[in-house]
Every structure is written in C-alpha cells, then in structure tokens.
C-alpha cells in the first residue's frame, strides 16, 4: 500500500526523535519516497545530515533558510502539495499545541497548514504530560480538524517513569499509514466486505465439543488488509486465540449454525471472504448436562452442517466477489479447483497442512490463489499473504 507513495516525515524535539531515523528506513523498505522536515529543537537530538543521507533529500527546518539550506522559501507549499501523507513522529506537546492553534513558526508547522494530504500525528511525551487537560484538549481539536492521531504506547519513558507516552511501534505506524492511504484511494474504497475467521464449535454437552485448531490469524489478516484497501469491514469470528483486530466491527459466533445466520444477514456485501474453519458435522443429539463416562455411549451420531460457502455461491449476486478457503492434506490444487467450481466462488485461497510454515496456529502461510484461469503462489507472514492475495484480486 505504501509502495511509490510520497511521505513527508515530520520530526519534533523529543528524545524519541532518534527513532524517527529507523522509522524513515521502514517507510523506505515499504517502497515509500520520504522527505524529512524537522523542528529546530529536533536537530539537537539528531543531525540534519543523518536524515539527509538516508532520505537522499534535503532536510527542511526553517521557512527562511540560512546559507546552508535551500533558498526556496516556498518549500512548505511545494511539500504540502507533493505529499500523499504527512506523518509527524514523534510529535511533542509543544508542536501539538502549535498545530492545534494554527501557529506556523517553522517549516514543519507551516507545512501542516499547507498540506493537501492526510496528516498522521503520533503524540510522544511523558505520561503526565500526555494526560494533562491541555494535551487532551489539543488532541481533541486536531482530530476535529480531520487529522489522524495514533495513540502512544505504554512502557518505560525517558523520565524513568512508566506510563503512556512512548512512540508506537514502527509496524503500528506503518499499518496506520497504510490504512489512511487505503481509505482515500484503495480499490475497496466504499465497498462492504464480510470476512469470517476462526473455528466453529459443535457442542456435545456443556463440557465437550467438536472443533479444529484454527486460531483466526489468517482471517484476521484478511480483514485488516481489506480495511487498509479502503473497505468497510464486518468481521465474523469464532472462539479464537489470536488478538481480535481493533477498529473493525466484529461479531462473535460459536457454532456453524450461528455463523450461517450471521453470514445470511450480510449476504448482500460486495465482497465475502470465507476464511473461517467451519465444522462439517455437528452432533445429532446434544445434552444440557455433562455426560458421565459410565452412562455415555462410545459413539456419537453426527449430522452435516449447512454448507455456507455453497449457499453463498448459489445466492451470489452478479457483481459480488466470493472468496473461499481450502485447507487440504493431499491433492491441493485438484481439490481446490474442484471446490472453486462446485461452490461457484470467484477465488479459492488454498494451502496444505503438509507444507512447512503453513496452516493452523502459525504466523506464516504458503498459499495458492486459484481462479478459473490462474494459479498464483504467495508466501510470507499471514499479514503479508493477505495483502498480496487481495492486491492480486482487486488491483487487476
């Protein structure tokens, strides 16, 4: 999502300014082109030459530069028009106050006023400062302006105290930046996307149930990737071990029957991604009490659950995109291709439990994205695979 994007990185005068050097590199690794503007006090923590060398661009500090800087005093206008995104990380309480008040006494704050792009502010300061009424009010004001704010992380601070005020992790900043850009120009902008994730549980009695080891990680990654592409995402998930994504509307279900009812409610979505590991069978008889070993049967009669993906395929709208998942232990491509046709899906994301680094409960995956006329392989973390899969489908 950040590949080829133009980012202005604003660095202000806090101890976390040194981390902005590494953040710059992370943006570059993601394919972004970065220019850096610093407040005068930020230069007391990190030298201009460091950012200039890494960004391969001049670093702007003052509107009216001295002899060592460019004579172009309209750079704040040019940079404001150039950027796809303006990220201020770290943003001190002082700079936050200036932004909230419209003060433009240096290159960074002037570029904020001239910016035509979204602005992402990462407030970073001591915990007591962050919780102060003035900072709270200034954060409220900048968000009313339409600026994006990424809350600081908690932990040990430069003061030696512990609290909320640390610069967020780089991956969190990049994820937020991708989400902001995706919401503006992503291929799923304005689209409603439903994603199912995790396992279902088919209870025998209050203690025992039939299920599978799905953690929900792949489905969650698909939901987050869809959101970064601009979609309005509805996530329906079973009982999962992975952390539930923030900022996405979620519904929790338990059984395959509950999942079916939830999916039917949103069956008119533009895109449906069935990543959940749904039980194929459910006990024909259930008990309201724990079945004792002495009195229980050694066999359980099972009934088939509703084939939700098949139902979606039968009721699919002409302009709807239906994406199914196939987990196999043998004949991966053959079985996945058969599922694609039988269930009337547009795409199948297929992976095999026999492939190292793929399948349940791990953080990586190796998949085949299969359509009627293509078979493309993707590998990496589940977040990366999700981005590649949706990128392949929706950027054609």
VEXDREN-2710 file (C-alpha; in Angstrom, 1 decimal):
% VEXDREN-2710
k/r/px/py/pz
1/UNK/0.0/0.0/0.0
2/UNK/2.9/2.4/0.7
3/UNK/4.9/1.4/-2.4
4/UNK/5.5/4.5/-4.5
5/UNK/3.7/6.8/-2.0
6/UNK/5.3/10.2/-1.1
7/UNK/5.6/10.8/2.6
8/UNK/6.7/13.8/4.5
9/UNK/8.1/12.7/7.8
10/UNK/7.9/15.5/10.5
11/UNK/10.3/15.1/13.4
12/UNK/10.0/17.2/16.6
13/UNK/12.3/17.8/19.5
14/UNK/11.7/14.9/21.9
15/UNK/14.1/12.1/22.9
16/UNK/12.1/9.7/20.5
17/UNK/13.5/11.8/17.6
18/UNK/16.3/9.2/17.2
19/UNK/13.6/6.5/16.5
20/UNK/12.4/8.6/13.5
21/UNK/15.7/7.6/11.8
22/UNK/14.6/3.9/11.9
23/UNK/11.0/4.8/11.0
24/UNK/12.3/6.5/7.9
25/UNK/14.1/3.3/6.9
26/UNK/10.9/1.3/7.5
27/UNK/8.9/3.6/5.2
28/UNK/11.6/3.2/2.6
29/UNK/11.6/-0.6/2.9
30/UNK/7.8/-0.4/2.3
31/UNK/8.6/1.4/-1.0
32/UNK/7.7/4.9/0.0
33/UNK/9.6/8.0/-1.0
34/UNK/10.3/10.1/2.0
35/UNK/11.2/13.8/2.7
36/UNK/12.0/14.9/6.2
37/UNK/11.2/18.2/8.0
38/UNK/12.4/18.9/11.5
39/UNK/11.7/21.4/14.1
40/UNK/14.8/23.4/15.3
41/UNK/14.8/21.6/18.6
42/UNK/14.7/18.2/16.9
43/UNK/18.1/18.9/15.4
44/UNK/19.6/18.9/18.9
45/UNK/18.8/15.2/19.1
46/UNK/19.5/14.0/15.6
47/UNK/21.7/15.9/13.0
48/UNK/20.3/17.0/9.6
49/UNK/23.0/15.1/7.8
50/UNK/21.6/11.8/9.1
51/UNK/18.2/12.3/7.7
52/UNK/19.5/13.9/4.5
53/UNK/21.8/11.0/3.8
54/UNK/19.2/8.3/4.5
55/UNK/16.3/10.1/2.7
56/UNK/18.6/11.3/-0.2
57/UNK/16.7/14.6/0.1
58/UNK/17.4/18.0/1.7
59/UNK/16.0/18.3/5.2
60/UNK/13.9/21.3/5.8
61/UNK/13.9/23.1/9.2
62/UNK/13.2/26.8/8.7
63/UNK/10.9/28.7/6.3
64/UNK/13.7/31.2/5.7
65/UNK/16.8/29.1/5.5
66/UNK/20.3/30.2/6.2
67/UNK/23.3/29.8/3.8
68/UNK/23.5/26.1/4.5
69/UNK/20.0/25.4/3.2
70/UNK/17.9/25.9/0.1
71/UNK/16.9/29.5/-0.8
72/UNK/13.4/28.2/-1.7
73/UNK/11.2/29.8/1.0
74/UNK/8.0/28.3/-0.6
75/UNK/9.0/24.8/0.2
76/UNK/6.2/24.3/2.7
77/UNK/3.7/24.9/-0.1
78/UNK/5.5/22.6/-2.5
79/UNK/6.0/19.9/0.0
80/UNK/2.3/20.2/1.1
81/UNK/1.2/19.6/-2.4
82/UNK/3.8/16.9/-3.1
83/UNK/2.9/14.6/-0.2
84/UNK/0.4/11.7/-0.2
85/UNK/0.7/11.6/3.6
86/UNK/2.3/13.7/6.3
87/UNK/3.4/11.8/9.3
88/UNK/4.6/13.6/12.5
89/UNK/6.5/11.2/14.6
90/UNK/7.4/11.9/17.3
91/UNK/5.1/14.9/17.9
92/UNK/5.9/16.7/21.2
93/UNK/3.3/18.5/23.3
94/UNK/4.8/21.8/22.1
95/UNK/4.3/21.1/18.4
96/UNK/0.9/19.6/19.1
97/UNK/-0.1/22.8/20.7
98/UNK/1.1/24.8/17.7
99/UNK/-0.8/22.6/15.3
100/UNK/-4.0/22.9/17.3
101/UNK/-3.6/26.7/17.4
102/UNK/-2.6/27.2/13.8
103/UNK/0.9/28.5/14.6
104/UNK/3.3/28.3/11.7
105/UNK/6.7/29.4/13.0
106/UNK/8.9/26.7/11.4
107/UNK/8.9/24.5/8.3
108/UNK/7.1/21.6/9.9
109/UNK/4.2/23.6/11.3
110/UNK/3.9/25.7/8.2
111/UNK/3.7/22.5/6.0
112/UNK/0.9/21.3/8.2
113/UNK/-1.2/24.3/7.2
114/UNK/-0.2/23.9/3.6
115/UNK/-0.8/20.1/3.4
116/UNK/-3.2/18.8/0.9
117/UNK/-2.7/15.2/2.2
118/UNK/-4.0/13.5/5.3
119/UNK/-1.9/14.1/8.4
120/UNK/-1.0/11.4/11.0
121/UNK/0.1/12.7/14.4
122/UNK/2.0/10.4/16.8
123/UNK/2.0/12.2/20.2
124/UNK/5.0/11.3/22.2
125/UNK/5.8/12.7/25.6
126/UNK/6.0/11.9/29.3
127/UNK/2.9/10.2/30.7
128/UNK/1.8/13.1/33.0
129/UNK/2.1/15.5/30.1
130/UNK/0.0/13.2/27.8
131/UNK/-2.7/13.0/30.4
132/UNK/-2.8/16.8/31.0
133/UNK/-6.0/18.7/30.2
134/UNK/-4.2/20.9/27.7
135/UNK/-2.9/18.0/25.7
136/UNK/-6.2/16.2/25.9
137/UNK/-7.9/19.3/24.5
138/UNK/-5.4/19.8/21.8
139/UNK/-5.7/16.2/20.7
140/UNK/-9.5/16.6/20.5
141/UNK/-9.0/19.8/18.4
142/UNK/-6.7/18.3/15.8
143/UNK/-9.0/15.3/15.4
144/UNK/-11.8/17.7/14.8
145/UNK/-9.7/19.2/12.1
146/UNK/-9.7/15.8/10.4
147/UNK/-6.1/14.9/11.4
148/UNK/-5.4/11.3/12.4
149/UNK/-3.9/10.5/15.8
150/UNK/-2.2/7.3/16.7
151/UNK/-2.2/6.9/20.5
152/UNK/1.2/6.4/22.1
153/UNK/2.3/3.1/23.5
154/UNK/2.8/2.4/27.2
155/UNK/6.1/1.5/28.9
156/UNK/9.2/3.0/30.4
157/UNK/9.7/6.6/29.5
158/UNK/12.8/8.8/29.2
159/UNK/12.0/10.3/32.6
160/UNK/12.5/6.9/34.2
161/UNK/8.8/6.6/35.0
162/UNK/6.4/4.1/33.4
163/UNK/3.3/5.2/31.6
164/UNK/1.6/6.1/28.3
165/UNK/3.7/8.3/26.0
166/UNK/6.1/6.2/24.0
167/UNK/6.4/6.3/20.3
168/UNK/4.2/3.5/18.9
169/UNK/6.0/0.5/17.3
170/UNK/7.1/1.1/13.7
171/UNK/4.8/-1.6/12.4
172/UNK/1.8/0.1/14.1
173/UNK/2.7/3.4/12.5
174/UNK/3.2/1.8/9.0
175/UNK/-0.1/-0.1/9.4
176/UNK/-2.0/3.1/10.3
177/UNK/-0.3/5.0/7.4
178/UNK/-1.4/2.2/5.0
179/UNK/-4.9/2.3/6.4
180/UNK/-5.1/6.1/5.9
181/UNK/-3.9/6.0/2.3
182/UNK/-6.1/3.0/1.5
183/UNK/-9.2/4.7/2.8
184/UNK/-8.6/7.5/0.3
185/UNK/-7.7/5.7/-2.8
186/UNK/-7.8/1.9/-2.1
187/UNK/-9.5/-0.3/-4.6
188/UNK/-12.1/-1.4/-2.0
189/UNK/-13.0/2.2/-1.0
190/UNK/-16.8/2.4/-0.5
191/UNK/-17.1/-1.4/-0.6
192/UNK/-18.7/-3.6/2.1
193/UNK/-16.6/-6.6/2.9
194/UNK/-17.5/-9.5/5.1
195/UNK/-14.8/-11.7/6.5
196/UNK/-15.3/-14.9/8.5
197/UNK/-12.4/-16.2/10.7
198/UNK/-11.6/-18.8/13.3
199/UNK/-13.2/-22.2/14.2
200/UNK/-16.7/-23.2/15.0
201/UNK/-17.6/-25.3/18.0
202/UNK/-20.3/-28.0/17.9
203/UNK/-21.1/-28.8/21.4
204/UNK/-22.0/-32.4/22.6
205/UNK/-22.7/-31.3/26.1
206/UNK/-21.7/-28.2/28.2
207/UNK/-18.1/-29.5/28.5
208/UNK/-17.3/-31.3/25.2
209/UNK/-17.4/-30.1/21.6
210/UNK/-16.1/-30.8/18.1
211/UNK/-13.8/-28.2/16.7
212/UNK/-10.4/-27.6/15.0
213/UNK/-7.2/-25.8/15.8
214/UNK/-7.9/-22.6/13.8
215/UNK/-6.5/-19.5/15.6
216/UNK/-8.3/-17.0/13.3
217/UNK/-4.9/-15.4/12.3
218/UNK/-5.4/-15.7/8.6
219/UNK/-9.0/-14.4/8.6
220/UNK/-8.0/-11.5/10.8
221/UNK/-5.1/-10.7/8.4
222/UNK/-7.6/-10.7/5.5
223/UNK/-9.9/-8.3/7.4
224/UNK/-7.1/-5.9/8.3
225/UNK/-5.8/-6.0/4.7
226/UNK/-9.3/-5.3/3.3
227/UNK/-9.6/-2.3/5.7
228/UNK/-6.3/-0.9/4.5
229/UNK/-7.6/-1.1/1.0
230/UNK/-10.4/1.2/2.0
231/UNK/-13.2/-1.3/2.7
232/UNK/-15.9/-1.1/5.3
233/UNK/-15.2/-4.5/7.0
234/UNK/-17.5/-6.7/9.0
235/UNK/-15.6/-9.5/10.8
236/UNK/-17.5/-12.6/12.0
237/UNK/-15.3/-14.9/14.1
238/UNK/-15.5/-18.0/16.3
239/UNK/-13.7/-18.7/19.5
240/UNK/-10.1/-17.6/18.7
241/UNK/-6.7/-17.4/20.3
242/UNK/-5.4/-14.6/18.2
243/UNK/-6.0/-11.0/19.3
244/UNK/-9.1/-9.5/17.7
245/UNK/-8.2/-6.6/15.4
246/UNK/-9.0/-3.1/16.6
247/UNK/-11.1/-0.7/14.6
248/UNK/-13.1/-3.3/12.8
249/UNK/-16.7/-4.1/13.5
250/UNK/-16.9/-7.7/14.9
251/UNK/-19.5/-10.3/15.7
252/UNK/-18.7/-13.4/17.7
253/UNK/-20.3/-16.7/17.0
254/UNK/-19.9/-20.3/18.3
255/UNK/-21.4/-22.9/16.0
256/UNK/-21.7/-23.4/12.3
257/UNK/-25.4/-22.6/12.6
258/UNK/-24.7/-19.3/14.2
259/UNK/-22.1/-18.5/11.6
260/UNK/-24.7/-19.2/8.8
261/UNK/-27.2/-16.9/10.4
262/UNK/-24.7/-14.1/10.7
263/UNK/-23.4/-14.5/7.2
264/UNK/-27.0/-14.5/5.8
265/UNK/-27.5/-11.1/7.5
266/UNK/-24.7/-9.7/5.4
267/UNK/-25.0/-11.8/2.3
268/UNK/-25.5/-8.6/0.2
269/UNK/-21.9/-7.5/0.8
270/UNK/-19.8/-6.5/-2.2
271/UNK/-17.1/-9.0/-1.1
272/UNK/-17.4/-12.1/1.1
273/UNK/-14.2/-13.8/2.3
274/UNK/-14.9/-17.2/3.9
275/UNK/-11.7/-17.8/5.9
276/UNK/-13.4/-19.5/8.8
277/UNK/-12.7/-23.2/9.5
278/UNK/-16.3/-24.4/9.6
279/UNK/-17.2/-27.8/11.1
280/UNK/-18.7/-30.1/8.5
281/UNK/-20.6/-32.1/11.1
282/UNK/-22.5/-31.4/14.3
283/UNK/-23.8/-33.9/16.9
284/UNK/-27.3/-35.0/16.1
285/UNK/-28.2/-35.0/19.8
286/UNK/-26.9/-32.7/22.4
287/UNK/-27.1/-32.8/26.2
288/UNK/-27.9/-30.0/28.7
289/UNK/-25.7/-31.8/31.3
290/UNK/-22.3/-33.3/31.3
291/UNK/-22.5/-36.8/30.1
292/UNK/-20.8/-39.2/32.6
293/UNK/-18.3/-41.7/31.3
294/UNK/-20.2/-44.5/33.0
295/UNK/-23.6/-43.8/31.3
296/UNK/-22.4/-42.3/28.0
297/UNK/-22.1/-44.0/24.6
298/UNK/-18.8/-44.7/23.0
299/UNK/-20.1/-43.4/19.7
300/UNK/-21.7/-40.1/18.6
301/UNK/-24.2/-39.7/15.8
302/UNK/-23.4/-36.7/13.6
303/UNK/-25.4/-34.6/11.1
304/UNK/-24.0/-32.5/8.3
305/UNK/-23.9/-28.7/8.9
306/UNK/-25.1/-26.3/6.3
307/UNK/-22.5/-25.7/3.6
308/UNK/-22.3/-21.9/3.9
309/UNK/-19.9/-21.4/1.0
310/UNK/-22.1/-23.4/-1.3
311/UNK/-25.2/-21.4/-0.2
312/UNK/-23.3/-18.2/-0.9
313/UNK/-22.4/-19.5/-4.3
314/UNK/-26.0/-20.4/-5.1
315/UNK/-27.2/-16.9/-4.0
316/UNK/-24.3/-14.9/-5.3
317/UNK/-25.0/-11.5/-6.9
318/UNK/-23.7/-10.8/-10.4
319/UNK/-21.3/-8.1/-9.2
320/UNK/-20.3/-9.8/-5.9
321/UNK/-16.9/-11.3/-5.3
322/UNK/-16.8/-14.5/-3.3
323/UNK/-13.5/-15.8/-2.0
324/UNK/-13.3/-19.3/-0.3
325/UNK/-10.5/-21.0/1.5
326/UNK/-9.4/-24.6/1.2
327/UNK/-7.2/-26.4/3.7
328/UNK/-6.1/-29.8/2.3
329/UNK/-3.7/-32.6/3.3
330/UNK/-3.4/-34.0/-0.2
331/UNK/-4.1/-33.2/-3.9
332/UNK/-4.2/-29.5/-3.0
333/UNK/-4.6/-27.9/-6.5
334/UNK/-7.0/-30.6/-7.7
335/UNK/-9.3/-30.4/-4.6
336/UNK/-9.1/-26.6/-4.5
337/UNK/-10.0/-26.3/-8.2
338/UNK/-12.9/-28.7/-7.7
339/UNK/-14.1/-26.6/-4.8
340/UNK/-13.9/-23.4/-6.9
341/UNK/-16.3/-24.8/-9.5
342/UNK/-18.6/-26.7/-7.2
343/UNK/-19.1/-23.8/-4.8
344/UNK/-19.4/-21.2/-7.5
345/UNK/-16.7/-19.0/-6.0
346/UNK/-14.6/-16.4/-7.9
347/UNK/-11.4/-17.3/-6.0
348/UNK/-10.1/-20.1/-3.7
349/UNK/-7.1/-19.5/-1.3
350/UNK/-5.7/-23.0/-0.9
351/UNK/-3.0/-24.2/1.5
352/UNK/-1.8/-27.6/2.7
353/UNK/-1.1/-28.8/6.2
354/UNK/1.8/-30.7/4.9
355/UNK/3.6/-27.5/3.9
356/UNK/6.1/-26.2/6.5
357/UNK/5.1/-22.8/7.8
358/UNK/1.5/-23.1/6.6
359/UNK/-1.7/-24.0/8.2
360/UNK/-3.2/-23.7/11.7
361/UNK/-1.8/-21.5/14.6
362/UNK/1.4/-20.4/12.9
363/UNK/2.2/-16.8/11.9
364/UNK/3.2/-17.6/8.3
365/UNK/1.5/-19.1/5.3
366/UNK/2.1/-20.5/1.8
367/UNK/-1.0/-20.4/-0.4
368/UNK/-2.2/-20.8/-3.9
369/UNK/-4.7/-18.2/-5.1
370/UNK/-6.8/-20.1/-7.7
371/UNK/-9.3/-18.7/-10.1
372/UNK/-10.8/-20.3/-13.3
373/UNK/-7.8/-19.3/-15.3
374/UNK/-4.9/-18.7/-12.9
375/UNK/-2.9/-20.2/-10.0
376/UNK/-0.6/-17.8/-8.2
377/UNK/1.6/-18.7/-5.2
378/UNK/2.2/-16.4/-2.2
379/UNK/4.4/-16.9/0.9
380/UNK/5.2/-14.9/4.0
381/UNK/3.6/-13.8/7.2
382/UNK/-0.2/-14.1/7.1
383/UNK/-0.5/-10.3/7.1
384/UNK/1.8/-10.1/4.0
385/UNK/0.0/-13.0/2.3
386/UNK/-3.4/-11.3/2.9
387/UNK/-2.1/-8.1/1.3
388/UNK/-0.7/-10.0/-1.7
389/UNK/-3.9/-12.0/-2.2
390/UNK/-6.2/-9.0/-2.1
391/UNK/-3.8/-7.0/-4.2
392/UNK/-3.8/-9.6/-6.9
393/UNK/-7.6/-9.9/-6.9
394/UNK/-8.6/-6.2/-6.7
395/UNK/-5.7/-4.3/-8.5
396/UNK/-6.2/-6.1/-11.8
END
